[in-house]
Amino acid sequence: MNTDGLLYGVSVWALPILLAVTLHEAAHGYVAMLYGDDTALRRGRISLNPLRHIDPVGTLLLPAMLLYLSGGRFLFGFAKPVPVNFAALNNPRRDMVLVAAAGPAANIAMAIAAALLLHAAALFPPATAEWLAANFGNAIFINILLAVFNMLPIPPLDGGRVAVGLLPDWIAMPLARLEPIGFFLVLGAIFLLPYAGIDLFGSVLLPVVDFLLRSIILLTGHI
């Protein structure tokens, strides 16, 4: 991959990924505040400033590696988790579900907003329009991907916390105990299971991403 291609790849991926992870985390903190826990507010995490949410590995190193290895075609990352004191919530079990769901919901809202803004790209000169369209298109994809990935039902992913809050205790409690190792289990499933012929990313995540992508494109008038 040449330098120009790498720089162009960074220019059309950097803003979408930063906005996606920043608003995802800020949404968790904002909803937690609404339901009684001001931990994120006190620590300055209900903010649109990406610097408050950057994780050196998840926001910088991992996306850079994926961008390079994919030849500028793919980027994925995550931010520092927003601190939430679930015990401080008004109704801890119910409100945990709402706090957890807020991040993926924010990503879906951003994907819809990017799809609507994509219509405006054609109003600009061709080179600018192409660059804007790439940014908006990447924003749609990365936000949907983050929403779907985070809704996998394994804590500490958002879907795991939603599941713990909704399932009966005899299932929820053992599931909750997976939280310290849950993220490593998910990464292992994505990157190691393909060697056993099981492609979690390609056969489970991407079909859901594709369905939501097509739905949003249709909803926002691109078809």
C-alpha positions as CSV (number, residue, x, y, z in Angstrom):
1,M,0.0,0.0,0.0
2,N,1.5,3.4,-1.0
3,T,1.7,6.4,1.2
4,D,-1.0,8.3,-0.7
5,G,-3.4,5.4,-0.3
6,L,-2.6,5.0,3.4
7,L,-3.2,8.7,4.0
8,Y,-6.4,8.7,2.1
9,G,-7.5,5.6,4.1
10,V,-6.8,7.4,7.3
11,S,-8.6,10.6,6.2
12,V,-11.8,8.7,5.4
13,W,-11.8,6.4,8.5
14,A,-10.4,8.6,11.3
15,L,-13.4,10.9,11.9
16,P,-16.0,8.1,11.6
17,I,-14.3,5.8,14.1
18,L,-13.6,8.7,16.5
19,L,-17.2,9.9,16.5
20,A,-18.5,6.3,16.7
21,V,-16.6,5.3,19.8
22,T,-16.8,8.8,21.4
23,L,-20.6,9.1,21.2
24,H,-21.0,5.4,22.1
25,E,-19.3,5.9,25.4
26,A,-20.7,9.3,26.1
27,A,-24.2,7.8,25.6
28,H,-23.6,5.3,28.3
29,G,-22.5,8.0,30.8
30,Y,-25.4,10.3,29.9
31,V,-28.1,7.6,30.4
32,A,-26.4,6.5,33.6
33,M,-26.6,10.1,34.9
34,L,-30.3,10.2,33.9
35,Y,-30.9,7.2,36.1
36,G,-29.0,8.2,39.2
37,D,-25.2,7.6,38.7
38,D,-23.1,10.7,38.1
39,T,-19.7,8.8,38.1
40,A,-19.1,9.4,34.4
41,L,-20.1,13.1,34.8
42,R,-17.7,13.6,37.7
43,R,-14.9,12.0,35.7
44,G,-15.5,14.2,32.6
45,R,-16.6,11.3,30.4
46,I,-20.0,12.7,29.3
47,S,-18.1,14.7,26.6
48,L,-17.8,14.9,22.9
49,N,-14.1,15.5,23.2
50,P,-12.5,12.3,21.8
51,L,-9.4,12.8,23.9
52,R,-11.4,11.9,27.0
53,H,-12.4,8.5,25.6
54,I,-9.2,7.4,23.7
55,D,-7.7,4.1,24.6
56,P,-4.1,3.8,23.4
57,V,-4.6,0.2,22.1
58,G,-8.3,0.1,21.2
59,T,-8.6,3.6,19.7
60,L,-5.1,4.0,18.2
61,L,-3.0,0.8,17.8
62,L,-5.7,-1.7,16.8
63,P,-7.4,0.6,14.2
64,A,-4.0,1.5,12.7
65,M,-3.0,-2.2,12.4
66,L,-6.3,-3.1,10.8
67,L,-6.1,-0.2,8.4
68,Y,-2.6,-1.2,7.3
69,L,-3.3,-4.9,7.1
70,S,-6.5,-4.3,5.1
71,G,-4.8,-1.9,2.7
72,G,-6.9,1.0,3.9
73,R,-10.2,-0.8,3.4
74,F,-11.2,-1.7,7.0
75,L,-11.0,-0.1,10.5
76,F,-12.3,-1.1,13.9
77,G,-11.6,0.0,17.4
78,F,-13.0,0.8,20.8
79,A,-12.7,3.5,23.5
80,K,-12.1,3.4,27.2
81,P,-15.2,2.1,28.9
82,V,-17.2,4.8,30.7
83,P,-17.2,4.1,34.5
84,V,-20.7,3.2,35.7
85,N,-21.6,2.5,39.4
86,F,-24.5,0.2,38.8
87,A,-25.3,0.1,42.5
88,A,-26.0,3.9,42.4
89,L,-28.7,3.6,39.7
90,N,-32.3,4.1,40.8
91,N,-33.2,0.5,39.8
92,P,-29.9,-1.2,39.2
93,R,-31.0,-4.2,37.3
94,R,-33.5,-2.4,35.0
95,D,-31.3,0.7,34.6
96,M,-28.3,-1.4,33.8
97,V,-30.1,-2.6,30.7
98,L,-30.9,1.0,29.6
99,V,-27.3,2.2,30.2
100,A,-25.9,-0.8,28.3
101,A,-28.3,-0.4,25.4
102,A,-27.6,3.4,25.1
103,G,-24.2,2.9,23.3
104,P,-25.4,0.6,20.5
105,A,-28.6,2.8,20.2
106,A,-26.3,5.9,19.7
107,N,-24.4,4.0,17.0
108,I,-27.5,3.2,15.1
109,A,-28.7,6.8,15.4
110,M,-25.3,7.9,14.0
111,A,-25.5,5.4,11.1
112,I,-29.0,6.8,10.2
113,A,-27.7,10.4,10.4
114,A,-24.7,9.6,8.2
115,A,-27.0,8.0,5.7
116,L,-29.1,11.1,5.6
117,L,-26.0,13.3,5.3
118,L,-24.8,11.2,2.4
119,H,-27.4,12.8,0.2
120,A,-25.7,16.2,0.7
121,A,-22.3,14.9,-0.6
122,A,-23.5,15.4,-4.2
123,L,-23.8,19.1,-3.6
124,F,-20.0,19.5,-3.5
125,P,-17.4,19.5,-6.2
126,P,-16.5,15.9,-7.4
127,A,-13.3,15.4,-5.4
128,T,-14.9,16.7,-2.2
129,A,-18.1,14.8,-2.9
130,E,-16.1,11.6,-3.2
131,W,-14.2,12.2,0.0
132,L,-17.4,13.1,1.9
133,A,-19.3,10.1,0.5
134,A,-16.4,7.8,1.7
135,N,-16.6,9.3,5.2
136,F,-20.3,9.0,5.4
137,G,-20.3,5.5,4.0
138,N,-17.6,4.4,6.5
139,A,-19.6,6.1,9.3
140,I,-22.7,4.0,8.4
141,F,-20.7,0.8,8.3
142,I,-18.5,1.3,11.4
143,N,-21.5,2.4,13.6
144,I,-23.6,-0.6,12.5
145,L,-20.6,-2.9,13.1
146,L,-20.0,-1.4,16.6
147,A,-23.7,-1.7,17.5
148,V,-23.9,-5.3,16.4
149,F,-20.5,-6.3,17.9
150,N,-21.4,-4.7,21.2
151,M,-24.7,-6.5,21.4
152,L,-23.1,-9.9,21.5
153,P,-24.6,-11.4,24.7
154,I,-21.3,-11.8,26.6
155,P,-20.4,-9.3,29.4
156,P,-18.7,-6.8,29.5
157,L,-20.1,-6.2,26.1
158,D,-23.3,-4.2,26.1
159,G,-25.4,-7.2,24.9
160,G,-24.0,-9.2,27.8
161,R,-25.2,-6.6,30.3
162,V,-28.5,-6.4,28.7
163,A,-28.8,-10.2,28.9
164,V,-27.8,-10.2,32.6
165,G,-30.5,-7.6,33.3
166,L,-33.3,-9.4,31.4
167,L,-32.6,-13.1,32.0
168,P,-33.7,-15.0,35.1
169,D,-31.1,-15.2,37.9
170,W,-30.2,-18.9,37.3
171,I,-28.8,-17.9,33.9
172,A,-27.9,-14.2,34.6
173,M,-25.6,-14.9,37.5
174,P,-23.3,-17.4,35.7
175,L,-23.3,-15.1,32.7
176,A,-22.3,-12.1,34.9
177,R,-19.3,-14.0,36.3
178,L,-17.9,-14.1,32.8
179,E,-17.3,-10.3,32.8
180,P,-13.6,-10.4,33.7
181,I,-12.7,-12.6,30.8
182,G,-15.7,-12.0,28.5
183,F,-13.9,-9.7,26.1
184,F,-11.0,-12.1,25.6
185,L,-13.6,-14.9,24.9
186,V,-15.2,-12.8,22.2
187,L,-11.9,-11.9,20.6
188,G,-10.8,-15.5,20.7
189,A,-14.0,-16.6,19.1
190,I,-13.6,-14.1,16.3
191,F,-9.9,-14.7,15.6
192,L,-9.3,-18.3,16.6
193,L,-12.5,-20.2,15.8
194,P,-12.0,-19.7,12.1
195,Y,-9.0,-22.1,12.4
196,A,-11.6,-24.7,13.5
197,G,-13.8,-23.9,10.6
198,I,-16.2,-21.6,12.6
199,D,-16.4,-18.1,11.3
200,L,-18.3,-16.1,14.0
201,F,-17.5,-12.8,12.3
202,G,-18.4,-13.8,8.7
203,S,-21.3,-16.1,9.5
204,V,-23.0,-14.4,12.4
205,L,-21.9,-10.7,12.7
206,L,-21.6,-9.7,9.1
207,P,-25.1,-11.0,8.0
208,V,-26.7,-8.9,10.8
209,V,-24.5,-5.9,9.8
210,D,-25.6,-6.4,6.1
211,F,-29.3,-6.6,7.1
212,L,-29.1,-3.4,9.1
213,L,-27.0,-1.6,6.5
214,R,-29.6,-2.5,3.7
215,S,-32.4,-1.4,6.0
216,I,-30.9,2.0,6.8
217,I,-30.0,2.6,3.2
218,L,-33.6,1.8,2.2
219,L,-35.0,3.9,5.2
220,T,-33.0,6.9,4.2
221,G,-34.0,6.9,0.6
222,H,-30.9,5.6,-1.2
223,I,-32.8,2.9,-3.1
